[in-house]
Amino acid sequence: MSVPAAQAASAAPAAQAVGGPAIEFMFKQIMEAVHKSQMEIAELRSECHELRQANASLERQVREGIQVSSNNGTSRLGTPGFTTPAPGSPQLRAKSPFLTPNTVPSLAVPPSIYVPSPLSDNALTQFNFGVREIPGFWVVIPAGGAGTRLWPLSREEHPKFLLDLTLKGRSLIQATWDRLIPLSSAARTAIVAGPAHVKSIKDQLPDLLPHNLFCEPSAKDSMAAIGLAAAILAERDPNAIIGSFAADHMISGDDAFLAAVAEAVEVAKKDYLVTIGIAPSHPSTGFGYVRLGEKLGFKDAPNARLVSSFKEKPDARTAAAYIKTGNYRWNAGMFVTKAAFLMELLKEYKPELHEGLQKIARAWDDESLRQKVLDEVWPGLEKIAIDNAVAEPAALDRRVAVVPATFGWDDVGDFSSLADLLPAESNQPRILGDSGLVVTEQAAGGIVVPGSGRLVSLLGVDDLVIVDMPDTLLVTTRARSQEVKRLVKKCRDAGWKQLL
């Protein structure tokens, strides 16, 4: 053997002796990190599974229901307008999601049920269910937006809140009215809407008082809409407490909803802007989140906490991390506060917007002045969401509270979430409309809307979204249903505005 070769041979064991332990240590660290990650993933999957089971249990309770007979002289807790109806059988379902005042199928409305539900971490609610109306409480229902992620079912002239998306004979805004009217009565229920929807809203809600329908000339986002109602109601009733609830959301577990609102009202009396936080059932990337802060310790609002911060819609990894902590709730955009206190916050954080809304409110109930002031002031108002305008900065000043709640909630934001709300047979697509117009063979999942009257047939395709309207056909997948909004923009740019 040559000298260099002998040196190399003798050096190899020495290098192994030096490098071996270091490599083994690094490998051990890597394996420990991988094992830790696997454990965290397993824990997260377990938590998500438990949440899904809890959600499924709640849905099952709603479907099965608990009926209390009124024949023996006793009445069930709840009223027909205050409970969530169970899904009707396929034989009794309505044929179309489009409603007109005189064509609501009576058989599509199943009997009401009462479903007891706990409130957050307190098993017993603090609200007396014998009395439903909350004194001094005004309901405000912002009815805006075109629901572009549900296009072409939802259109600018006929948005999703005017549609019966569960085929039970009531549109989303009618269901919202039914749910909230026991809290305030028609005398203290107001709706904010655009000119294009005023007639349809009046048709669908005949009990709505004309002076409680506030028509905004153009869409200016949620702060202007809710602020307009708050300013007007503060003029009419300086002590008014208002609750803002979107016209196009779905809620199940109405007792828990009532208790959460009642608790929020108690907190609002103490000069807080109060939101209702929804317990997340999965790490959604489609919703904003509220981070829970310290407990406020109010005897009449035991679940109330400060809001630590508001979080924008996260990515999937961040959403999963939020849920794992247990300190986050979905931001459902529900706000309860004194009308005057909301205007104080607006004056502090957005003084120009406050000044404009106050000027409009002072003239609102004088019909000879209203339109003139609207024409002068409304176009110059800032277009901004209530979260950005007042909720986020007020949270930093410890003036925003949250009531964590346990009722089921969905904003029906796209066709994928809509599909989850509809009944279906195993391994079949969900059908919104006449099931006789849909024929499938080896087609599982997805949703079909047979809105044109034509036969829709599917063979060997899974998880599709098919919306067949008389003037438009949409085909996509459930996985990409959030992106329908992009397609709407492209159609607008291509000159198809009349179909939007």
RODO-2510 file (C-alpha; in nm, 4 decimals, decimal comma):
residues 500
     n   res          X          Y          Z
     1     m     0,0000     0,0000     0,0000
     2     s     0,1313     0,3482    -0,0887
     3     v     0,1934     0,6025     0,1877
     4     p    -0,0955     0,8349     0,0854
     5     a    -0,3349     0,5421     0,0716
     6     a    -0,2253     0,4252     0,4162
     7     q    -0,2731     0,7748     0,5547
     8     a    -0,6227     0,7970     0,4053
     9     a    -0,7147     0,4586     0,5448
    10     s    -0,6002     0,5524     0,8918
    11     a    -0,7744     0,8931     0,8745
    12     a    -1,1173     0,7472     0,7888
    13     p    -1,1808     0,5811     1,1269
    14     a    -1,0629     0,8966     1,3024
    15     a    -1,3110     1,1103     1,1025
    16     q    -1,5875     0,8670     1,1808
    17     a    -1,4945     0,8777     1,5468
    18     v    -1,5121     1,2570     1,5459
    19     g    -1,8168     1,3036     1,3154
    20     g    -2,0190     1,0026     1,4262
    21     p    -2,1562     1,1375     1,7551
    22     a    -2,2348     1,4763     1,6007
    23     i    -2,4306     1,3206     1,3148
    24     e    -2,6148     1,0898     1,5523
    25     f    -2,7062     1,3875     1,7737
    26     m    -2,8382     1,5870     1,4747
    27     f    -3,0354     1,2855     1,3543
    28     k    -3,1814     1,2387     1,7023
    29     q    -3,2881     1,6064     1,7132
    30     i    -3,4517     1,5789     1,3714
    31     m    -3,6422     1,2661     1,4723
    32     e    -3,7584     1,4295     1,7957
    33     a    -3,8836     1,7334     1,6003
    34     v    -4,0658     1,5073     1,3529
    35     h    -4,2205     1,3092     1,6382
    36     k    -4,3309     1,6289     1,8125
    37     s    -4,4882     1,7583     1,4907
    38     q    -4,6692     1,4283     1,4419
    39     m    -4,8033     1,4463     1,7974
    40     e    -4,9239     1,8038     1,7456
    41     i    -5,0917     1,7080     1,4173
    42     a    -5,2577     1,4102     1,5877
    43     e    -5,3853     1,6354     1,8685
    44     l    -5,5189     1,8863     1,6169
    45     r    -5,6941     1,6130     1,4201
    46     s    -5,8449     1,4820     1,7425
    47     e    -5,9717     1,8280     1,8390
    48     c    -6,1185     1,8845     1,4913
    49     h    -6,2839     1,5426     1,5075
    50     e    -6,4390     1,6277     1,8441
    51     l    -6,5665     1,9596     1,7086
    52     r    -6,7176     1,7850     1,4066
    53     q    -6,8859     1,5316     1,6352
    54     a    -7,0253     1,8091     1,8533
    55     n    -7,1528     1,9924     1,5465
    56     a    -7,3053     1,6743     1,4067
    57     s    -7,4720     1,6097     1,7426
    58     l    -7,6223     1,9586     1,7406
    59     e    -7,7473     1,9131     1,3845
    60     r    -7,8967     1,5760     1,4776
    61     q    -8,0781     1,7327     1,7731
    62     v    -8,2174     2,0009     1,5459
    63     r    -8,3353     1,7394     1,2961
    64     e    -8,4891     1,5059     1,5506
    65     g    -8,6328     1,7844     1,7665
    66     i    -8,8135     1,7706     2,0957
    67     q    -9,1834     1,8330     2,0633
    68     v    -9,3894     1,9356     2,3652
    69     s    -9,7576     1,8867     2,3152
    70     s    -9,9841     2,1839     2,3707
    71     n   -10,2976     1,9679     2,3929
    72     n   -10,2652     1,9160     2,7682
    73     g   -10,2838     2,2848     2,8441
    74     t    -9,9087     2,3430     2,8514
    75     s    -9,7097     2,5166     2,5829
    76     r    -9,3556     2,4535     2,4692
    77     l    -9,0821     2,7057     2,5340
    78     g    -9,0376     2,9078     2,2177
    79     t    -9,2564     3,0523     1,9479
    80     p    -9,2945     2,9599     1,5813
    81     g    -9,0918     3,2644     1,4886
    82     f    -8,8179     3,1909     1,7347
    83     t    -8,7145     2,8342     1,6600
    84     t    -8,5139     2,6669     1,3896
    85     p    -8,7313     2,4384     1,1762
    86     a    -8,6110     2,0866     1,1111
    87     p    -8,5409     1,9932     0,7480
    88     g    -8,8526     1,8726     0,5717
    89     s    -8,8729     1,5391     0,3962
    90     p    -8,7796     1,5339     0,0247
    91     q    -9,1435     1,4711    -0,0667
    92     l    -9,2499     1,7964     0,1001
    93     r    -8,9640     2,0188    -0,0143
    94     a    -9,0244     2,3253    -0,2249
    95     k    -8,9297     2,3114    -0,5923
    96     s    -8,7455     2,6425    -0,6178
    97     p    -8,5280     2,8715    -0,4049
    98     f    -8,7074     3,1755    -0,5484
    99     l    -8,9930     3,3125    -0,3407
   100     t    -9,2847     3,5395    -0,4200
   101     p    -9,5344     3,6532    -0,1550
   102     n    -9,8161     3,4337    -0,2852
   103     t    -9,6282     3,1178    -0,3810
   104     v    -9,4655     2,9977    -0,0592
   105     p    -9,5411     2,6230    -0,0442
   106     s    -9,7202     2,5530     0,2812
   107     l    -9,6002     2,1922     0,2906
   108     a    -9,2385     2,3102     0,2790
   109     v    -9,2582     2,4503     0,6332
   110     p    -9,2167     2,1705     0,8889
   111     p    -9,3385     2,2059     1,2468
   112     s    -9,1276     2,4150     1,4817
   113     i    -8,9213     2,2492     1,7512
   114     y    -8,7608     2,3446     2,0772
   115     v    -8,3942     2,2479     2,1208
   116     p    -8,2292     2,3250     2,4559
   117     s    -7,8699     2,4407     2,4188
   118     p    -7,6043     2,5464     2,6722
   119     l    -7,4347     2,8835     2,6564
   120     s    -7,0542     2,8757     2,6362
   121     d    -6,8892     2,7640     2,9612
   122     n    -7,1996     2,8222     3,1767
   123     a    -7,4414     2,5321     3,1619
   124     l    -7,7333     2,7434     3,2806
   125     t    -7,8256     3,0520     3,0847
   126     q    -7,8861     3,3788     3,2650
   127     f    -8,1955     3,4681     3,0641
   128     n    -8,5553     3,4179     3,1704
   129     f    -8,7035     3,2270     2,8771
   130     g    -9,0551     3,3093     2,9913
   131     v    -9,0015     3,6658     2,8656
   132     r    -8,8492     3,7087     2,5230
   133     e    -8,8752     4,0782     2,4484
   134     i    -8,5743     4,2785     2,5695
   135     p    -8,6868     4,6284     2,6806
   136     g    -8,5208     4,9124     2,4915
   137     f    -8,3541     4,6750     2,2445
   138     w    -8,3642     4,7529     1,8721
   139     v    -8,2815     4,4966     1,6039
   140     v    -8,0973     4,6308     1,2980
   141     i    -8,0745     4,4042     0,9918
   142     p    -7,8280     4,5245     0,7254
   143     a    -7,9504     4,3742     0,3966
   144     g    -7,6735     4,4419     0,1494
   145     g    -7,4253     4,2720    -0,0782
   146     a    -7,4816     4,0790    -0,3977
   147     g    -7,3594     3,7404    -0,2715
   148     t    -7,1271     3,7099    -0,5694
   149     r    -6,9821     3,3772    -0,4523
   150     l    -7,3303     3,2303    -0,5044
   151     w    -7,3648     3,3637    -0,8596
   152     p    -7,5541     3,2924    -1,0831
   153     l    -7,8108     3,1850    -0,8215
   154     s    -7,7627     3,5155    -0,6369
   155     r    -7,7745     3,8337    -0,8478
   156     e    -7,7303     4,2033    -0,7763
   157     e    -8,1046     4,2637    -0,8214
   158     h    -8,2023     3,9495    -0,6295
   159     p    -7,9251     3,8673    -0,3771
   160     k    -7,8998     3,5629    -0,1556
   161     f    -8,0883     3,7117     0,1408
   162     l    -8,4047     3,7125    -0,0747
   163     l    -8,3641     3,3420    -0,1621
   164     d    -8,4940     3,0328     0,0148
   165     l    -8,1636     2,8455     0,0264
   166     t    -8,2932     2,5621     0,2441
   167     l    -8,6216     2,5130     0,0559
   168     k    -8,8286     2,5457     0,3732
   169     g    -9,0514     2,8199     0,2401
   170     r    -8,8674     3,1171     0,3984
   171     s    -8,5903     3,3306     0,2528
   172     l    -8,2808     3,4097     0,4577
   173     i    -8,4081     3,7575     0,5477
   174     q    -8,7461     3,6132     0,6466
   175     a    -8,5725     3,3553     0,8669
   176     t    -8,3634     3,6344     1,0227
   177     w    -8,6808     3,8342     1,0911
   178     d    -8,8534     3,5280     1,2434
   179     r    -8,5570     3,4642     1,4716
   180     l    -8,5179     3,8208     1,5966
   181     i    -8,8725     3,9575     1,6116
   182     p    -8,9464     3,8081     1,9578
   183     l    -8,6571     4,0115     2,1009
   184     s    -8,7797     4,3507     1,9858
   185     s    -9,1227     4,3335     1,8146
   186     a    -9,1896     4,4899     1,4742
   187     a    -9,1965     4,8358     1,6343
   188     r    -8,8244     4,8099     1,7154
   189     t    -8,6938     4,6187     1,4149
   190     a    -8,5214     4,8164     1,1390
   191     i    -8,3704     4,7134     0,8067
   192     v    -8,1040     4,8965     0,6067
   193     a    -8,1140     4,8211     0,2339
   194     g    -8,0394     4,9598    -0,1096
   195     p    -8,3004     5,1033    -0,3503
   196     a    -8,2966     4,7936    -0,5721
   197     h    -8,4133     4,5680    -0,2887
   198     v    -8,6697     4,7844    -0,1077
   199     k    -8,9734     4,6504    -0,2942
   200     s    -8,8739     4,2837    -0,2549
   201     i    -8,8086     4,3335     0,1167
   202     k    -9,1492     4,4980     0,1631
   203     d    -9,3122     4,2078    -0,0229
   204     q    -9,1363     3,9427     0,1860
   205     l    -9,1769     4,1251     0,5197
   206     p    -9,5301     4,2712     0,5251
   207     d    -9,5049     4,3419     0,9012
   208     l    -9,2032     4,5707     0,8578
   209     l    -9,3053     4,9261     0,9485
   210     p    -9,2351     5,1710     0,6618
   211     h    -9,0498     5,4208     0,8822
   212     n    -8,8153     5,1420     0,9988
   213     l    -8,6902     5,0657     0,6482
   214     f    -8,3798     5,2802     0,5961
   215     c    -8,2838     5,3055     0,2292
   216     e    -7,9172     5,3886     0,1697
   217     p    -7,8629     5,5518    -0,1736
   218     s    -7,5564     5,3380    -0,2531
   219     a    -7,3459     5,0693    -0,0895
   220     k    -7,0885     5,2160     0,1491
   221     d    -6,9976     4,8978     0,3435
   222     s    -7,1097     4,8017     0,6925
   223     m    -7,0007     5,1089     0,8927
   224     a    -7,2161     5,3501     0,6944
   225     a    -7,5134     5,1100     0,6943
   226     i    -7,5036     5,0296     1,0670
   227     g    -7,3995     5,3848     1,1511
   228     l    -7,6972     5,5254     0,9606
   229     a    -7,9360     5,3086     1,1622
   230     a    -7,7587     5,3935     1,4887
   231     a    -7,7689     5,7677     1,4179
   232     i    -8,1392     5,7631     1,3273
   233     l    -8,2368     5,5457     1,6248
   234     a    -8,0290     5,7575     1,8653
   235     e    -8,2283     6,0594     1,7459
   236     r    -8,5555     5,8749     1,8067
   237     d    -8,4515     5,7049     2,1326
   238     p    -8,1351     5,8370     2,3040
   239     n    -8,1238     5,5275     2,5289
   240     a    -8,1631     5,2736     2,2472
   241     i    -7,9471     4,9601     2,2516
   242     i    -7,9059     4,8171     1,9040
   243     g    -7,8061     4,4741     1,7786
   244     s    -7,6858     4,4364     1,4206
   245     f    -7,7429     4,0962     1,2572
   246     a    -7,6828     4,0247     0,8882
   247     a    -7,9851     3,9373     0,6744
   248     d    -7,8165     3,6431     0,5000
   249     h    -7,6746     3,4242     0,7794
   250     m    -7,8137     3,0944     0,9060
   251     i    -7,8373     3,0031     1,2754
   252     s    -7,9363     2,6861     1,4585
   253     g    -7,9856     2,6492     1,8321
   254     d    -8,2107     2,9476     1,8926
   255     d    -8,2143     2,9250     2,2731
   256     a    -7,8375     2,9656     2,2820
   257     f    -7,8672     3,2528     2,0333
   258     l    -8,1268     3,4280     2,2524
   259     a    -7,9141     3,3838     2,5642
   260     a    -7,6034     3,5187     2,3902
   261     v    -7,7888     3,8287     2,2649
   262     a    -7,9453     3,8888     2,6073
   263     e    -7,6024     3,8638     2,7686
   264     a    -7,4535     4,0979     2,5076
   265     v    -7,7248     4,3547     2,5858
   266     e    -7,6291     4,3476     2,9547
   267     v    -7,2650     4,4135     2,8651
   268     a    -7,3618     4,6884     2,6186
   269     k    -7,5415     4,8739     2,8998
   270     k    -7,1995     4,9251     3,0595
   271     d    -7,0658     5,1156     2,7539
   272     y    -6,9028     4,8413     2,5502
   273     l    -6,9204     4,7540     2,1849
   274     v    -7,0095     4,3842     2,2092
   275     t    -6,9626     4,1152     1,9476
   276     i    -7,0816     3,7539     1,9623
   277     g    -6,8056     3,4992     1,9034
   278     i    -6,8956     3,1689     1,7393
   279     a    -6,7210     2,8490     1,8546
   280     p    -6,5313     2,7314     1,5426
   281     s    -6,6192     2,3841     1,4162
   282     h    -6,3145     2,3673     1,1869
   283     p    -6,0085     2,5807     1,0970
   284     s    -6,1861     2,7975     0,8409
   285     t    -5,9920     3,0332     0,6140
   286     g    -6,3119     3,2071     0,5071
   287     f    -6,3949     3,3821     0,8364
   288     g    -6,2267     3,6431     1,0521
   289     y    -6,1435     3,5551     1,4123
   290     v    -6,1784     3,7209     1,7544
   291     r    -5,9118     3,6557     2,0152
   292     l    -6,0584     3,6227     2,3642
   293     g    -5,9162     3,8425     2,6379
   294     e    -5,9707     3,8427     3,0125
   295     k    -6,3119     3,7785     3,1700
   296     l    -6,5056     4,0896     3,2587
   297     g    -6,6639     3,9306     3,5653
   298     f    -7,0119     4,0779     3,5284
   299     k    -7,2689     3,8875     3,7347
   300     d    -7,5429     3,9316     3,4723
   301     a    -7,3046     3,8427     3,1874
   302     p    -7,0851     3,5592     3,3188
   303     n    -6,9389     3,4608     2,9815
   304     a    -6,8393     3,8087     2,8657
   305     r    -6,4738     3,8785     2,7961
   306     l    -6,2704     4,1627     2,6597
   307     v    -6,1666     4,1317     2,2967
   308     s    -5,7908     4,0996     2,2838
   309     s    -5,7774     4,1570     1,9073
   310     f    -5,9536     4,0985     1,5764
   311     k    -5,7822     3,8809     1,3161
   312     e    -5,8391     3,8925     0,9414
   313     k    -5,9136     3,5749     0,7443
   314     p    -5,6081     3,3530     0,8075
   315     d    -5,4345     3,0886     0,5985
   316     a    -5,5015     2,7223     0,6810
   317     r    -5,1956     2,6800     0,9044
   318     t    -5,2769     2,9917     1,1076
   319     a    -5,6440     2,8954     1,1387
   320     a    -5,5449     2,5530     1,2731
   321     a    -5,3127     2,7202     1,5251
   322     y    -5,5970     2,9512     1,6351
   323     i    -5,8283     2,6587     1,7047
   324     k    -5,5613     2,4661     1,8924
   325     t    -5,5233     2,7454     2,1481
   326     g    -5,8954     2,7503     2,2307
   327     n    -5,8751     3,1292     2,2633
   328     y    -6,0297     3,2243     1,9308
   329     r    -6,3860     3,2515     1,8019
   330     w    -6,5238     3,3189     1,4573
   331     n    -6,6175     3,6805     1,3953
   332     a    -6,9767     3,6603     1,2710
   333     g    -7,0165     4,0370     1,2350
   334     m    -7,2826     4,0570     1,5075
   335     f    -7,2561     4,3734     1,7178
   336     v    -7,4620     4,4885     2,0167
   337     t    -7,4156     4,8338     2,1713
   338     k    -7,5855     5,1558     2,2733
   339     a    -7,6646     5,3541     1,9591
   340     a    -7,5255     5,6681     2,1236
   341     f    -7,2061     5,4869     2,2316
   342     l    -7,1443     5,3625     1,8764
   343     m    -7,1746     5,7207     1,7541
   344     e    -6,9262     5,8285     2,0243
   345     l    -6,6765     5,5716     1,9000
   346     l    -6,7353     5,6848     1,5431
   347     k    -6,6796     6,0472     1,6434
   348     e    -6,3470     5,9525     1,8004
   349     y    -6,2103     5,7221     1,5288
   350     k    -6,3860     5,8478     1,2115
   351     p    -6,5031     6,2059     1,2836
   352     e    -6,5924     6,2953     0,9231
   353     l    -6,8096     5,9866     0,8842
   354     h    -6,9724     6,0623     1,2186
   355     e    -7,0487     6,4204     1,1169
   356     g    -7,2054     6,3121     0,7877
   357     l    -7,4266     6,0460     0,9457
   358     q    -7,5403     6,2838     1,2192
   359     k    -7,6412     6,5402     0,9587
   360     i    -7,8429     6,2777     0,7706
   361     a    -8,0047     6,1466     1,0910
   362     r    -8,1229     6,4903     1,1983
   363     a    -8,3074     6,5296     0,8685
   364     w    -8,4221     6,1697     0,8232
   365     d    -8,7706     6,1882     0,9737
   366     d    -8,8460     6,5087     0,7817
   367     e    -8,9275     6,3757     0,4358
   368     s    -8,9066     6,7224     0,2833
   369     l    -8,5392     6,7455     0,3847
   370     r    -8,4223     6,3815     0,3778
   371     q    -8,3485     6,3408     0,0080
   372     k    -8,1769     6,6780    -0,0213
   373     v    -7,9406     6,6008     0,2668
   374     l    -7,8762     6,2474     0,1380
   375     d    -7,7821     6,3837    -0,2048
   376     e    -7,5427     6,6314    -0,0453
   377     v    -7,3785     6,4098     0,2171
   378     w    -7,3998     6,0394     0,1262
   379     p    -7,1686     6,0367    -0,1815
   380     g    -6,8828     6,1783     0,0268
   381     l    -6,9052     5,9245     0,3114
   382     e    -6,6108     5,6891     0,3558
   383     k    -6,6636     5,3295     0,2447
   384     i    -6,5317     5,1158     0,5302
   385     a    -6,6291     4,8094     0,7360
   386     i    -6,7357     4,8512     1,0979
   387     d    -6,4495     4,6248     1,2072
   388     n    -6,1873     4,8559     1,0577
   389     a    -6,3655     5,1794     1,1450
   390     v    -6,4355     5,1303     1,5157
   391     a    -6,4133     4,7690     1,6400
   392     e    -6,0394     4,7181     1,5909
   393     p    -5,9206     5,0529     1,7323
   394     a    -6,1720     5,0350     2,0202
   395     a    -6,0475     4,6857     2,1075
   396     l    -5,6990     4,8307     2,1572
   397     d    -5,8581     5,0735     2,4052
   398     r    -6,0317     4,7853     2,5920
   399     r    -6,3785     4,9022     2,4904
   400     v    -6,4871     4,5947     2,2924
   401     a    -6,6279     4,2816     2,4577
   402     v    -6,7191     3,9391     2,3235
   403     v    -6,9801     3,6891     2,4369
   404     p    -6,8626     3,3395     2,3352
   405     a    -7,1632     3,1412     2,2149
   406     t    -7,2461     2,7843     2,1177
   407     f    -7,5213     2,8123     1,8580
   408     g    -7,4615     2,6865     1,5050
   409     w    -7,3819     2,9583     1,2521
   410     d    -7,3002     2,9829     0,8827
   411     d    -7,2755     3,2839     0,6545
   412     v    -7,3614     3,0678     0,3503
   413     g    -7,0641     3,2305     0,1796
   414     d    -7,0229     2,9930    -0,1147
   415     f    -7,1687     2,6829    -0,2783
   416     s    -6,9548     2,4522    -0,0666
   417     s    -7,1028     2,5841     0,2594
   418     l    -7,4496     2,5850     0,1012
   419     a    -7,4082     2,2175     0,0113
   420     d    -7,3375     2,1355     0,3765
   421     l    -7,6748     2,2821     0,4749
   422     l    -7,8809     2,0703     0,2357
   423     p    -7,9929     1,7096     0,2948
   424     a    -7,8743     1,4381     0,0585
   425     e    -7,8645     1,0647     0,0209
   426     s    -7,5317     0,8899     0,0767
   427     n    -7,2807     0,9416    -0,2052
   428     q    -7,5160     1,1712    -0,3937
   429     p    -7,4912     1,5414    -0,4759
   430     r    -7,7036     1,7897    -0,2807
   431     i    -7,9900     1,9342    -0,4850
   432     l    -8,1282     2,2845    -0,4409
   433     g    -8,4531     2,2680    -0,6342
   434     d    -8,6568     1,9984    -0,8065
   435     s    -8,4765     1,6660    -0,7554
   436     g    -8,6760     1,5215    -1,0439
   437     l    -8,4632     1,7311    -1,2810
   438     v    -8,1357     1,5688    -1,1679
   439     v    -8,0214     1,2190    -1,2741
   440     t    -7,6871     1,0836    -1,1511
   441     e    -7,4765     0,7728    -1,1980
   442     q    -7,1632     0,7278    -0,9855
   443     a    -7,1569     1,0986    -0,9003
   444     a    -7,0857     1,1693    -0,5351
   445     g    -7,0800     1,4951    -0,3403
   446     g    -7,1169     1,8428    -0,4820
   447     i    -7,4316     2,0449    -0,5359
   448     v    -7,6696     2,0841    -0,8297
   449     v    -7,9105     2,3748    -0,8785
   450     p    -8,1552     2,2798    -1,1588
   451     g    -8,2945     2,6300    -1,2051
   452     s    -8,3653     2,6269    -1,5775
   453     g    -8,6229     2,3474    -1,5942
   454     r    -8,3866     2,1372    -1,8042
   455     l    -8,2716     1,7894    -1,7057
   456     v    -7,9233     1,7869    -1,5493
   457     s    -7,7438     1,4515    -1,5712
   458     l    -7,4099     1,3591    -1,4130
   459     l    -7,1940     1,0541    -1,4839
   460     g    -6,8750     0,9631    -1,3003
   461     v    -6,7952     1,3082    -1,1609
   462     d    -6,7524     1,3962    -0,7941
   463     d    -6,7811     1,7172    -0,5905
   464     l    -6,8989     1,9373    -0,8757
   465     v    -7,0947     2,2595    -0,8420
   466     i    -7,3502     2,2865    -1,1238
   467     v    -7,5824     2,5869    -1,1294
   468     d    -7,8102     2,5702    -1,4325
   469     m    -8,0130     2,8894    -1,4684
   470     p    -8,2280     2,9942    -1,7687
   471     d    -7,9662     3,2457    -1,8858
   472     t    -7,6417     3,1138    -1,7345
   473     l    -7,4632     2,7885    -1,6560
   474     l    -7,1896     2,7641    -1,3925
   475     v    -6,9708     2,4553    -1,3541
   476     t    -6,6903     2,4400    -1,0981
   477     t    -6,5742     2,2239    -0,8083
   478     r    -6,6555     2,2554    -0,4390
   479     a    -6,2872     2,3082    -0,3697
   480     r    -6,2828     2,6234    -0,5842
   481     s    -6,6277     2,7583    -0,4986
   482     q    -6,4737     3,0488    -0,3040
   483     e    -6,3271     3,1720    -0,6340
   484     v    -6,6620     3,2264    -0,8076
   485     k    -6,6267     3,5945    -0,7156
   486     r    -6,3287     3,6150    -0,9516
   487     l    -6,5405     3,4728    -1,2312
   488     v    -6,8085     3,7362    -1,1684
   489     k    -6,5473     4,0093    -1,2102
   490     k    -6,4295     3,8506    -1,5338
   491     c    -6,7871     3,8354    -1,6655
   492     r    -6,8335     4,2030    -1,5777
   493     d    -6,5129     4,2946    -1,7608
   494     a    -6,6294     4,0913    -2,0609
   495     g    -6,9506     4,2940    -2,0886
   496     w    -7,1996     4,0546    -1,9256
   497     k    -7,3163     4,2978    -1,6561
   498     q    -7,6840     4,2276    -1,7356
   499     l    -7,6372     3,8707    -1,6083
   500     l    -7,4793     3,9706    -1,2788
***
